[in-house]
């Protein structure tokens, strides 16, 4: 069984700029920057960056959809360096806020081309 078979939510290819802030154990900012999404699902995001995002206890992502910005909390599940020198980091969303979950669904719907009502 491969990794894709274990996923709860399907991943959708998405290439958008995202800003992120890394937080330490005491919720203090310990780093941050900009990245580009490679794919996204209701459960997480794969982020491409020029610097590594180590296994921080928490990451706060700012994602834009049209004129709205949303901060979404997550945790780093893995990070690896690619042959081209960039880094890919898997981030699992930790949100339970209904408004943020609806925002994520709208974000994903935008990139799947679906027009279903949420």
VEXVO-237546 format. One record per atom (N, C-alpha, C): residue in three letters; atom name; z, y, x. Coordinates in nm, 4 decimals. Each point is the difference from the previous one (the first is absolute). Example, Ala and Ser with C-alpha at 12.3 -4.5 7.8 and 13.67 -1.06 7.14 Angstrom:
# residues 2
@residu: ala&atome: N&up: 0.7800&north: -0.5690&east: 1.3190
@residu: ala&atome: CA&up: 0.0000&north: 0.1190&east: -0.0890
@residu: ala&atome: C&up: 0.0000&north: 0.1200&east: 0.0900
@residu: ser&atome: N&up: -0.0720&north: 0.1050&east: -0.0350
@residu: ser&atome: CA&up: 0.0060&north: 0.1190&east: 0.0820
@residu: ser&atome: C&up: 0.0730&north: 0.1090&east: -0.0770
END
This chain:
# residues 118
@residu: unk&atome: N&up: 0.0000&north: -0.1179&east: 0.0853
@residu: unk&atome: CA&up: 0.0000&north: 0.1179&east: -0.0853
@residu: unk&atome: C&up: 0.0000&north: 0.1233&east: 0.0893
@residu: unk&atome: N&up: -0.0915&north: 0.0941&east: -0.0247
@residu: unk&atome: CA&up: -0.0032&north: 0.1195&east: 0.0831
@residu: unk&atome: C&up: 0.0863&north: 0.1104&east: -0.0594
@residu: unk&atome: N&up: 0.0107&north: 0.1105&east: 0.0737
@residu: unk&atome: CA&up: 0.0857&north: 0.1114&east: -0.0408
@residu: unk&atome: C&up: -0.0405&north: 0.0557&east: -0.1351
@residu: unk&atome: N&up: -0.1299&north: 0.0068&east: -0.0279
@residu: unk&atome: CA&up: -0.0463&north: 0.0585&east: -0.1242
@residu: unk&atome: C&up: 0.0461&north: -0.0804&east: -0.1208
@residu: unk&atome: N&up: 0.0140&north: -0.1307&east: 0.0126
@residu: unk&atome: CA&up: 0.0445&north: -0.0837&east: -0.1106
@residu: unk&atome: C&up: 0.1449&north: 0.0282&east: -0.0387
@residu: unk&atome: N&up: 0.0787&north: 0.0538&east: 0.0910
@residu: unk&atome: CA&up: 0.1415&north: 0.0246&east: -0.0241
@residu: unk&atome: C&up: 0.0269&north: 0.1367&east: -0.0615
@residu: unk&atome: N&up: -0.0996&north: 0.0864&east: -0.0031
@residu: unk&atome: CA&up: 0.0211&north: 0.1364&east: -0.0471
@residu: unk&atome: C&up: 0.0169&north: 0.0053&east: -0.1507
@residu: unk&atome: N&up: 0.0964&north: 0.0803&east: -0.0417
@residu: unk&atome: CA&up: 0.0273&north: 0.0185&east: -0.1417
@residu: unk&atome: C&up: -0.1042&north: 0.0907&east: -0.0647
@residu: unk&atome: N&up: -0.0483&north: 0.1010&east: 0.0747
@residu: unk&atome: CA&up: -0.0964&north: 0.0970&east: -0.0508
@residu: unk&atome: C&up: -0.1259&north: -0.0021&east: 0.0867
@residu: unk&atome: N&up: -0.1173&north: 0.0136&east: -0.0608
@residu: unk&atome: CA&up: -0.1232&north: 0.0042&east: 0.0802
@residu: unk&atome: C&up: -0.0101&north: 0.1287&east: 0.0793
@residu: unk&atome: N&up: -0.0563&north: -0.0084&east: 0.1195
@residu: unk&atome: CA&up: -0.0203&north: 0.1167&east: 0.0858
@residu: unk&atome: C&up: -0.1360&north: 0.0617&east: -0.0311
@residu: unk&atome: N&up: -0.0041&north: 0.1330&east: -0.0048
@residu: unk&atome: CA&up: -0.1220&north: 0.0743&east: -0.0261
@residu: unk&atome: C&up: -0.0299&north: 0.0846&east: 0.1233
@residu: unk&atome: N&up: -0.1237&north: -0.0088&east: 0.0517
@residu: unk&atome: CA&up: -0.0384&north: 0.0842&east: 0.1132
@residu: unk&atome: C&up: 0.0094&north: 0.1455&east: -0.0401
@residu: unk&atome: N&up: 0.0617&north: 0.0793&east: 0.0849
@residu: unk&atome: CA&up: 0.0204&north: 0.1416&east: -0.0284
@residu: unk&atome: C&up: 0.0149&north: 0.0731&east: 0.1323
@residu: unk&atome: N&up: -0.0758&north: 0.1059&east: 0.0189
@residu: unk&atome: CA&up: 0.0052&north: 0.0761&east: 0.1250
@residu: unk&atome: C&up: 0.0365&north: 0.1441&east: -0.0323
@residu: unk&atome: N&up: 0.1296&north: 0.0283&east: 0.0040
@residu: unk&atome: CA&up: 0.0528&north: 0.1321&east: -0.0325
@residu: unk&atome: C&up: 0.1054&north: 0.0391&east: 0.1011
@residu: unk&atome: N&up: 0.0114&north: 0.1301&east: 0.0240
@residu: unk&atome: CA&up: 0.1036&north: 0.0485&east: 0.0897
@residu: unk&atome: C&up: 0.1350&north: -0.0036&east: -0.0694
@residu: unk&atome: N&up: 0.1001&north: -0.0410&east: 0.0765
@residu: unk&atome: CA&up: 0.1369&north: -0.0089&east: -0.0498
@residu: unk&atome: C&up: 0.0914&north: 0.0553&east: 0.1090
@residu: unk&atome: N&up: 0.0964&north: 0.0822&east: -0.0382
@residu: unk&atome: CA&up: 0.1004&north: 0.0412&east: 0.0980
@residu: unk&atome: C&up: 0.1215&north: -0.0912&east: -0.0177
@residu: unk&atome: N&up: 0.0700&north: -0.0222&east: 0.1090
@residu: unk&atome: CA&up: 0.1160&north: -0.0884&east: -0.0063
@residu: unk&atome: C&up: 0.1129&north: 0.0556&east: 0.0852
@residu: unk&atome: N&up: 0.1205&north: -0.0345&east: -0.0407
@residu: unk&atome: CA&up: 0.1210&north: 0.0354&east: 0.0739
@residu: unk&atome: C&up: 0.0819&north: -0.1274&east: 0.0152
@residu: unk&atome: N&up: 0.0406&north: -0.0306&east: 0.1228
@residu: unk&atome: CA&up: 0.0841&north: -0.1162&east: 0.0265
@residu: unk&atome: C&up: 0.1463&north: 0.0428&east: -0.0058
@residu: unk&atome: N&up: 0.0805&north: -0.0821&east: -0.0616
@residu: unk&atome: CA&up: 0.1424&north: 0.0294&east: -0.0157
@residu: unk&atome: C&up: 0.0828&north: -0.1063&east: 0.0707
@residu: unk&atome: N&up: 0.1097&north: 0.0417&east: 0.0620
@residu: unk&atome: CA&up: 0.0878&north: -0.0961&east: 0.0663
@residu: unk&atome: C&up: 0.1023&north: -0.0563&east: -0.0984
@residu: unk&atome: N&up: 0.0955&north: -0.0759&east: 0.0525
@residu: unk&atome: CA&up: 0.1002&north: -0.0656&east: -0.0838
@residu: unk&atome: C&up: 0.0840&north: 0.0982&east: -0.0809
@residu: unk&atome: N&up: 0.0118&north: 0.1233&east: 0.0489
@residu: unk&atome: CA&up: 0.0803&north: 0.1013&east: -0.0681
@residu: unk&atome: C&up: -0.0855&north: 0.0973&east: -0.0802
@residu: unk&atome: N&up: -0.1273&north: -0.0369&east: -0.0223
@residu: unk&atome: CA&up: -0.0959&north: 0.0796&east: -0.0762
@residu: unk&atome: C&up: -0.0362&north: 0.1321&east: 0.0678
@residu: unk&atome: N&up: 0.0111&north: 0.0060&east: 0.1325
@residu: unk&atome: CA&up: -0.0435&north: 0.1163&east: 0.0755
@residu: unk&atome: C&up: -0.1433&north: -0.0238&east: 0.0465
@residu: unk&atome: N&up: -0.0780&north: 0.1058&east: 0.0065
@residu: unk&atome: CA&up: -0.1388&north: -0.0113&east: 0.0448
@residu: unk&atome: C&up: -0.0031&north: -0.0391&east: 0.1473
@residu: unk&atome: N&up: -0.0736&north: -0.1064&east: 0.0294
@residu: unk&atome: CA&up: -0.0089&north: -0.0483&east: 0.1379
@residu: unk&atome: C&up: -0.1437&north: -0.0010&east: 0.0510
@residu: unk&atome: N&up: -0.0922&north: 0.0522&east: -0.0780
@residu: unk&atome: CA&up: -0.1399&north: 0.0046&east: 0.0408
@residu: unk&atome: C&up: -0.0874&north: 0.0246&east: -0.1209
@residu: unk&atome: N&up: -0.1290&north: 0.0074&east: 0.0246
@residu: unk&atome: CA&up: -0.0918&north: 0.0199&east: -0.1102
@residu: unk&atome: C&up: -0.1366&north: 0.0399&east: 0.0495
@residu: unk&atome: N&up: -0.0910&north: 0.0184&east: -0.0933
@residu: unk&atome: CA&up: -0.1354&north: 0.0376&east: 0.0352
@residu: unk&atome: C&up: -0.0945&north: -0.0194&east: -0.1163
@residu: unk&atome: N&up: -0.1273&north: -0.0137&east: 0.0341
@residu: unk&atome: CA&up: -0.1054&north: -0.0221&east: -0.0981
@residu: unk&atome: C&up: -0.0634&north: -0.1354&east: 0.0273
@residu: unk&atome: N&up: -0.0456&north: -0.0619&east: -0.1062
@residu: unk&atome: CA&up: -0.0704&north: -0.1257&east: 0.0119
@residu: unk&atome: C&up: -0.1088&north: -0.0075&east: -0.1049
@residu: unk&atome: N&up: -0.0745&north: -0.1087&east: 0.0036
@residu: unk&atome: CA&up: -0.1065&north: -0.0229&east: -0.0965
@residu: unk&atome: C&up: 0.0235&north: -0.1349&east: -0.0650
@residu: unk&atome: N&up: -0.0072&north: -0.0029&east: -0.1316
@residu: unk&atome: CA&up: 0.0159&north: -0.1272&east: -0.0683
@residu: unk&atome: C&up: -0.1224&north: -0.0869&east: 0.0279
@residu: unk&atome: N&up: 0.0233&north: -0.1281&east: 0.0175
@residu: unk&atome: CA&up: -0.1097&north: -0.0972&east: 0.0107
@residu: unk&atome: C&up: -0.0122&north: -0.0787&east: -0.1294
@residu: unk&atome: N&up: 0.1161&north: -0.0312&east: -0.0583
@residu: unk&atome: CA&up: 0.0013&north: -0.0602&east: -0.1331
@residu: unk&atome: C&up: 0.1347&north: 0.0268&east: -0.0643
@residu: unk&atome: N&up: 0.0032&north: -0.0173&east: -0.1312
@residu: unk&atome: CA&up: 0.1209&north: 0.0318&east: -0.0760
@residu: unk&atome: C&up: 0.0101&north: -0.0961&east: -0.1177
@residu: unk&atome: N&up: 0.1233&north: -0.0277&east: -0.0401
@residu: unk&atome: CA&up: 0.0254&north: -0.0792&east: -0.1198
@residu: unk&atome: C&up: 0.1235&north: 0.0593&east: -0.0669
@residu: unk&atome: N&up: 0.0377&north: -0.0536&east: -0.1127
@residu: unk&atome: CA&up: 0.1215&north: 0.0470&east: -0.0669
@residu: unk&atome: C&up: 0.1243&north: -0.0344&east: 0.0807
@residu: unk&atome: N&up: -0.0114&north: -0.0922&east: 0.0940
@residu: unk&atome: CA&up: 0.1149&north: -0.0420&east: 0.0784
@residu: unk&atome: C&up: 0.0089&north: 0.0586&east: 0.1388
@residu: unk&atome: N&up: -0.1115&north: 0.0574&east: 0.0508
@residu: unk&atome: CA&up: 0.0050&north: 0.0512&east: 0.1355
@residu: unk&atome: C&up: -0.1300&north: 0.0616&east: 0.0453
@residu: unk&atome: N&up: -0.0019&north: 0.0349&east: 0.1274
@residu: unk&atome: CA&up: -0.1139&north: 0.0718&east: 0.0567
@residu: unk&atome: C&up: -0.0206&north: -0.0449&east: 0.1444
@residu: unk&atome: N&up: -0.1246&north: -0.0025&east: 0.0437
@residu: unk&atome: CA&up: -0.0320&north: -0.0238&east: 0.1407
@residu: unk&atome: C&up: -0.0457&north: 0.1331&east: 0.0564
@residu: unk&atome: N&up: 0.0717&north: 0.0486&east: 0.1006
@residu: unk&atome: CA&up: -0.0209&north: 0.1330&east: 0.0541
@residu: unk&atome: C&up: -0.0515&north: -0.0082&east: 0.1433
@residu: unk&atome: N&up: -0.1016&north: 0.0789&east: 0.0305
@residu: unk&atome: CA&up: -0.0550&north: 0.0102&east: 0.1351
@residu: unk&atome: C&up: 0.0507&north: 0.1298&east: 0.0617
@residu: unk&atome: N&up: 0.0558&north: -0.0095&east: 0.1213
@residu: unk&atome: CA&up: 0.0517&north: 0.1174&east: 0.0693
@residu: unk&atome: C&up: -0.0415&north: -0.0034&east: 0.1473
@residu: unk&atome: N&up: 0.0162&north: 0.1138&east: 0.0658
@residu: unk&atome: CA&up: -0.0291&north: 0.0085&east: 0.1434
@residu: unk&atome: C&up: 0.1222&north: -0.0329&east: 0.0840
@residu: unk&atome: N&up: 0.1177&north: -0.0013&east: -0.0622
@residu: unk&atome: CA&up: 0.1236&north: -0.0339&east: 0.0706
@residu: unk&atome: C&up: 0.0683&north: -0.1132&east: -0.0767
@residu: unk&atome: N&up: 0.0816&north: -0.0801&east: 0.0680
@residu: unk&atome: CA&up: 0.0663&north: -0.1106&east: -0.0704
@residu: unk&atome: C&up: 0.1088&north: 0.0501&east: -0.0938
@residu: unk&atome: N&up: 0.0144&north: -0.0691&east: -0.1106
@residu: unk&atome: CA&up: 0.1132&north: 0.0235&east: -0.0902
@residu: unk&atome: C&up: 0.0865&north: -0.1233&east: 0.0144
@residu: unk&atome: N&up: 0.1065&north: 0.0123&east: 0.0739
@residu: unk&atome: CA&up: 0.0861&north: -0.1154&east: 0.0249
@residu: unk&atome: C&up: 0.0698&north: -0.0430&east: -0.1281
@residu: unk&atome: N&up: 0.0739&north: -0.1057&east: 0.0080
@residu: unk&atome: CA&up: 0.0676&north: -0.0539&east: -0.1178
@residu: unk&atome: C&up: 0.1186&north: 0.0884&east: -0.0382
@residu: unk&atome: N&up: -0.0289&north: 0.1111&east: -0.0646
@residu: unk&atome: CA&up: 0.1021&north: 0.0936&east: -0.0465
@residu: unk&atome: C&up: 0.0594&north: -0.0517&east: -0.1304
@residu: unk&atome: N&up: 0.1259&north: 0.0314&east: -0.0247
@residu: unk&atome: CA&up: 0.0619&north: -0.0411&east: -0.1264
@residu: unk&atome: C&up: -0.0721&north: 0.0562&east: -0.1231
@residu: unk&atome: N&up: -0.0562&north: 0.1208&east: 0.0121
@residu: unk&atome: CA&up: -0.0686&north: 0.0600&east: -0.1150
@residu: unk&atome: C&up: -0.1111&north: 0.0918&east: 0.0481
@residu: unk&atome: N&up: -0.1043&north: 0.0088&east: -0.0829
@residu: unk&atome: CA&up: -0.1115&north: 0.0900&east: 0.0240
@residu: unk&atome: C&up: -0.0277&north: 0.0716&east: -0.1311
@residu: unk&atome: N&up: -0.0147&north: 0.1308&east: 0.0065
@residu: unk&atome: CA&up: -0.0352&north: 0.0787&east: -0.1174
@residu: unk&atome: C&up: -0.1451&north: 0.0428&east: 0.0146
@residu: unk&atome: N&up: -0.0840&north: -0.0413&east: -0.0948
@residu: unk&atome: CA&up: -0.1425&north: 0.0313&east: 0.0017
@residu: unk&atome: C&up: -0.0288&north: 0.1090&east: -0.1017
@residu: unk&atome: N&up: -0.0867&north: 0.0927&east: 0.0345
@residu: unk&atome: CA&up: -0.0468&north: 0.0994&east: -0.0955
@residu: unk&atome: C&up: -0.1466&north: -0.0294&east: -0.0263
@residu: unk&atome: N&up: -0.0280&north: -0.0398&east: -0.1247
@residu: unk&atome: CA&up: -0.1339&north: -0.0399&east: -0.0415
@residu: unk&atome: C&up: -0.0509&north: 0.1026&east: -0.1002
@residu: unk&atome: N&up: -0.1273&north: 0.0392&east: 0.0140
@residu: unk&atome: CA&up: -0.0591&north: 0.0969&east: -0.0913
@residu: unk&atome: C&up: -0.0984&north: -0.0657&east: -0.0949
@residu: unk&atome: N&up: 0.0051&north: 0.0418&east: -0.1261
@residu: unk&atome: CA&up: -0.0958&north: -0.0431&east: -0.1016
@residu: unk&atome: C&up: -0.0396&north: 0.1249&east: -0.0760
@residu: unk&atome: N&up: -0.1255&north: 0.0415&east: 0.0184
@residu: unk&atome: CA&up: -0.0501&north: 0.1251&east: -0.0568
@residu: unk&atome: C&up: 0.0913&north: 0.1141&east: 0.0432
@residu: unk&atome: N&up: 0.0643&north: 0.0708&east: -0.0910
@residu: unk&atome: CA&up: 0.0845&north: 0.1139&east: 0.0361
@residu: unk&atome: C&up: 0.1473&north: -0.0351&east: 0.0115
@residu: unk&atome: N&up: 0.0348&north: -0.1267&east: -0.0089
@residu: unk&atome: CA&up: 0.1397&north: -0.0415&east: -0.0006
@residu: unk&atome: C&up: 0.0352&north: -0.0742&east: 0.1286
@residu: unk&atome: N&up: 0.1157&north: 0.0338&east: 0.0564
@residu: unk&atome: CA&up: 0.0533&north: -0.0707&east: 0.1157
@residu: unk&atome: C&up: 0.1227&north: -0.0783&east: -0.0438
@residu: unk&atome: N&up: 0.0153&north: -0.1211&east: 0.0526
@residu: unk&atome: CA&up: 0.1133&north: -0.0840&east: -0.0361
@residu: unk&atome: C&up: 0.0610&north: -0.0567&east: 0.1272
@residu: unk&atome: N&up: 0.1309&north: 0.0089&east: 0.0121
@residu: unk&atome: CA&up: 0.0721&north: -0.0638&east: 0.1102
@residu: unk&atome: C&up: 0.0422&north: -0.1384&east: -0.0453
@residu: unk&atome: N&up: -0.0343&north: -0.0994&east: 0.0797
@residu: unk&atome: CA&up: 0.0301&north: -0.1387&east: -0.0337
@residu: unk&atome: C&up: 0.0709&north: -0.0632&east: 0.1186
@residu: unk&atome: N&up: 0.1117&north: -0.0644&east: -0.0270
@residu: unk&atome: CA&up: 0.0797&north: -0.0638&east: 0.1047
@residu: unk&atome: C&up: -0.0490&north: -0.1424&east: 0.0254
@residu: unk&atome: N&up: 0.0103&north: -0.0423&east: 0.1250
@residu: unk&atome: CA&up: -0.0385&north: -0.1352&east: 0.0361
@residu: unk&atome: C&up: 0.0718&north: -0.0444&east: 0.1250
@residu: unk&atome: N&up: -0.0294&north: -0.1238&east: 0.0399
@residu: unk&atome: CA&up: 0.0533&north: -0.0512&east: 0.1262
@residu: unk&atome: C&up: -0.1121&north: -0.0679&east: 0.0756
@residu: unk&atome: N&up: 0.0038&north: 0.0118&east: 0.1319
@residu: unk&atome: CA&up: -0.1014&north: -0.0604&east: 0.0857
@residu: unk&atome: C&up: 0.0235&north: -0.1506&east: 0.0041
@residu: unk&atome: N&up: -0.1045&north: -0.0759&east: -0.0309
@residu: unk&atome: CA&up: 0.0113&north: -0.1454&east: 0.0068
@residu: unk&atome: C&up: -0.0609&north: -0.0552&east: 0.1291
@residu: unk&atome: N&up: -0.0998&north: 0.0715&east: 0.0545
@residu: unk&atome: CA&up: -0.0555&north: -0.0371&east: 0.1297
@residu: unk&atome: C&up: -0.0824&north: 0.1156&east: 0.0547
@residu: unk&atome: N&up: -0.0215&north: -0.0015&east: 0.1295
@residu: unk&atome: CA&up: -0.0852&north: 0.0991&east: 0.0650
@residu: unk&atome: C&up: -0.0660&north: -0.0675&east: 0.1188
@residu: unk&atome: N&up: -0.1307&north: 0.0226&east: 0.0148
@residu: unk&atome: CA&up: -0.0701&north: -0.0619&east: 0.1129
@residu: unk&atome: C&up: -0.1030&north: 0.0966&east: 0.0568
@residu: unk&atome: N&up: -0.0228&north: -0.0128&east: 0.1306
@residu: unk&atome: CA&up: -0.0995&north: 0.0814&east: 0.0688
@residu: unk&atome: C&up: -0.1333&north: -0.0726&east: -0.0045
@residu: unk&atome: N&up: -0.1051&north: 0.0733&east: -0.0355
@residu: unk&atome: CA&up: -0.1346&north: -0.0567&east: -0.0036
@residu: unk&atome: C&up: -0.0677&north: 0.0169&east: 0.1356
@residu: unk&atome: N&up: -0.1130&north: -0.0661&east: 0.0170
@residu: unk&atome: CA&up: -0.0758&north: 0.0072&east: 0.1243
@residu: unk&atome: C&up: -0.0488&north: 0.1421&east: 0.0290
@residu: unk&atome: N&up: -0.0227&north: 0.0810&east: -0.1054
@residu: unk&atome: CA&up: -0.0479&north: 0.1373&east: 0.0202
@residu: unk&atome: C&up: 0.1125&north: 0.0986&east: 0.0316
@residu: unk&atome: N&up: 0.1249&north: -0.0489&east: 0.0111
@residu: unk&atome: CA&up: 0.1130&north: 0.0842&east: 0.0348
@residu: unk&atome: C&up: 0.0747&north: 0.0592&east: -0.1177
@residu: unk&atome: N&up: -0.0553&north: -0.0118&east: -0.1203
@residu: unk&atome: CA&up: 0.0698&north: 0.0489&east: -0.1191
@residu: unk&atome: C&up: 0.0967&north: -0.1075&east: -0.0482
@residu: unk&atome: N&up: 0.0881&north: 0.0389&east: -0.0919
@residu: unk&atome: CA&up: 0.1020&north: -0.0904&east: -0.0506
@residu: unk&atome: C&up: -0.0175&north: -0.0222&east: -0.1495
@residu: unk&atome: N&up: 0.0251&north: -0.1215&east: -0.0440
@residu: unk&atome: CA&up: 0.0026&north: -0.0333&east: -0.1416
@residu: unk&atome: C&up: 0.1422&north: -0.0376&east: -0.0367
@residu: unk&atome: N&up: 0.0502&north: 0.0626&east: -0.1066
@residu: unk&atome: CA&up: 0.1374&north: -0.0224&east: -0.0423
@residu: unk&atome: C&up: 0.0029&north: -0.0354&east: -0.1477
@residu: unk&atome: N&up: 0.0616&north: -0.1118&east: -0.0307
@residu: unk&atome: CA&up: 0.0199&north: -0.0403&east: -0.1389
@residu: unk&atome: C&up: 0.1306&north: 0.0587&east: -0.0509
@residu: unk&atome: N&up: -0.0066&north: 0.0681&east: -0.1143
@residu: unk&atome: CA&up: 0.1182&north: 0.0636&east: -0.0582
@residu: unk&atome: C&up: 0.0181&north: -0.0504&east: -0.1422
@residu: unk&atome: N&up: 0.1162&north: -0.0549&east: -0.0270
@residu: unk&atome: CA&up: 0.0338&north: -0.0483&east: -0.1341
@residu: unk&atome: C&up: 0.0677&north: 0.1125&east: -0.0767
@residu: unk&atome: N&up: -0.0509&north: 0.0296&east: -0.1207
@residu: unk&atome: CA&up: 0.0615&north: 0.1038&east: -0.0817
@residu: unk&atome: C&up: 0.1351&north: -0.0465&east: -0.0520
@residu: unk&atome: N&up: 0.0948&north: 0.0930&east: -0.0068
@residu: unk&atome: CA&up: 0.1351&north: -0.0290&east: -0.0473
@residu: unk&atome: C&up: 0.0316&north: 0.0756&east: -0.1287
@residu: unk&atome: N&up: -0.1011&north: 0.0447&east: -0.0701
@residu: unk&atome: CA&up: 0.0194&north: 0.0846&east: -0.1169
@residu: unk&atome: C&up: 0.0274&north: -0.0794&east: -0.1272
@residu: unk&atome: N&up: 0.0854&north: 0.0557&east: -0.0837
@residu: unk&atome: CA&up: 0.0216&north: -0.0537&east: -0.1336
@residu: unk&atome: C&up: -0.0125&north: 0.1107&east: -0.1048
@residu: unk&atome: N&up: -0.0239&north: 0.1242&east: 0.0470
@residu: unk&atome: CA&up: -0.0177&north: 0.1150&east: -0.0878
@residu: unk&atome: C&up: -0.1300&north: -0.0168&east: -0.0793
@residu: unk&atome: N&up: 0.0076&north: 0.0028&east: -0.1313
@residu: unk&atome: CA&up: -0.1158&north: -0.0251&east: -0.0865
@residu: unk&atome: C&up: -0.1119&north: 0.1017&east: 0.0224
@residu: unk&atome: N&up: 0.0348&north: 0.1265&east: 0.0204
@residu: unk&atome: CA&up: -0.1019&north: 0.1026&east: 0.0229
@residu: unk&atome: C&up: -0.0782&north: -0.0301&east: 0.1284
@residu: unk&atome: N&up: 0.0693&north: -0.0400&east: 0.1047
@residu: unk&atome: CA&up: -0.0659&north: -0.0307&east: 0.1266
@residu: unk&atome: C&up: -0.0846&north: -0.1262&east: -0.0111
@residu: unk&atome: N&up: 0.0470&north: -0.0976&east: -0.0770
@residu: unk&atome: CA&up: -0.0783&north: -0.1217&east: -0.0197
@residu: unk&atome: C&up: -0.1284&north: 0.0298&east: -0.0771
@residu: unk&atome: N&up: 0.0072&north: 0.0876&east: -0.1007
@residu: unk&atome: CA&up: -0.1206&north: 0.0409&east: -0.0741
@residu: unk&atome: C&up: -0.0961&north: 0.0730&east: 0.0922
@residu: unk&atome: N&up: 0.0535&north: 0.0857&east: 0.0879
@residu: unk&atome: CA&up: -0.0819&north: 0.0719&east: 0.0968
@residu: unk&atome: C&up: -0.0752&north: -0.0990&east: 0.0891
@residu: unk&atome: N&up: 0.0702&north: -0.1009&east: 0.0498
@residu: unk&atome: CA&up: -0.0638&north: -0.1017&east: 0.0841
@residu: unk&atome: C&up: -0.1108&north: -0.0723&east: -0.0746
@residu: unk&atome: N&up: 0.0252&north: -0.0350&east: -0.1248
@residu: unk&atome: CA&up: -0.1022&north: -0.0680&east: -0.0801
@residu: unk&atome: C&up: -0.1224&north: 0.0888&east: -0.0192
@residu: unk&atome: N&up: 0.0215&north: 0.1304&east: -0.0219
@residu: unk&atome: CA&up: -0.1117&north: 0.0927&east: -0.0144
@residu: unk&atome: C&up: -0.0770&north: 0.0114&east: 0.1308
@residu: unk&atome: N&up: 0.0719&north: 0.0058&east: 0.1110
@residu: unk&atome: CA&up: -0.0616&north: 0.0079&east: 0.1318
@residu: unk&atome: C&up: -0.0890&north: -0.1216&east: 0.0231
@residu: unk&atome: N&up: 0.0518&north: -0.1175&east: -0.0307
@residu: unk&atome: CA&up: -0.0752&north: -0.1237&east: 0.0192
@residu: unk&atome: C&up: -0.1187&north: -0.0057&east: -0.0943
@residu: unk&atome: N&up: 0.0191&north: 0.0398&east: -0.1249
@residu: unk&atome: CA&up: -0.1081&north: 0.0000&east: -0.0988
@residu: unk&atome: C&up: -0.1139&north: 0.0900&east: 0.0445
@residu: unk&atome: N&up: 0.0332&north: 0.1138&east: 0.0579
@residu: unk&atome: CA&up: -0.1021&north: 0.0923&east: 0.0488
@residu: unk&atome: C&up: -0.0926&north: -0.0678&east: 0.1001
@residu: unk&atome: N&up: 0.0557&north: -0.0865&east: 0.0848
@residu: unk&atome: CA&up: -0.0791&north: -0.0633&east: 0.1038
@residu: unk&atome: C&up: -0.0623&north: -0.1322&east: -0.0400
@residu: unk&atome: N&up: 0.0361&north: -0.0522&east: -0.1155
@residu: unk&atome: CA&up: -0.0665&north: -0.1204&east: -0.0484
@residu: unk&atome: C&up: -0.1109&north: 0.0349&east: -0.0968
@residu: unk&atome: N&up: -0.0050&north: 0.1280&east: -0.0416
@residu: unk&atome: CA&up: -0.1040&north: 0.0424&east: -0.0918
@residu: unk&atome: C&up: 0.0279&north: -0.0415&east: -0.1426
@residu: unk&atome: N&up: 0.1210&north: -0.0472&east: -0.0255
@residu: unk&atome: CA&up: 0.0338&north: -0.0424&east: -0.1341
@residu: unk&atome: C&up: 0.0252&north: 0.1224&east: -0.0875
@residu: unk&atome: N&up: -0.0278&north: -0.0134&east: -0.1293
@residu: unk&atome: CA&up: 0.0248&north: 0.1089&east: -0.0931
@residu: unk&atome: C&up: 0.0949&north: -0.0440&east: -0.1100
@residu: unk&atome: N&up: 0.0716&north: -0.1091&east: 0.0237
@residu: unk&atome: CA&up: 0.0954&north: -0.0494&east: -0.0996
@residu: unk&atome: C&up: 0.1156&north: 0.0967&east: -0.0138
@residu: unk&atome: N&up: 0.0585&north: 0.0062&east: -0.1155
@residu: unk&atome: CA&up: 0.1205&north: 0.0807&east: -0.0199
@residu: unk&atome: C&up: 0.1175&north: -0.0702&east: 0.0646
@residu: unk&atome: N&up: 0.0879&north: 0.0791&east: 0.0579
@residu: unk&atome: CA&up: 0.1173&north: -0.0575&east: 0.0664
@residu: unk&atome: C&up: 0.1147&north: -0.0091&east: -0.0935
END
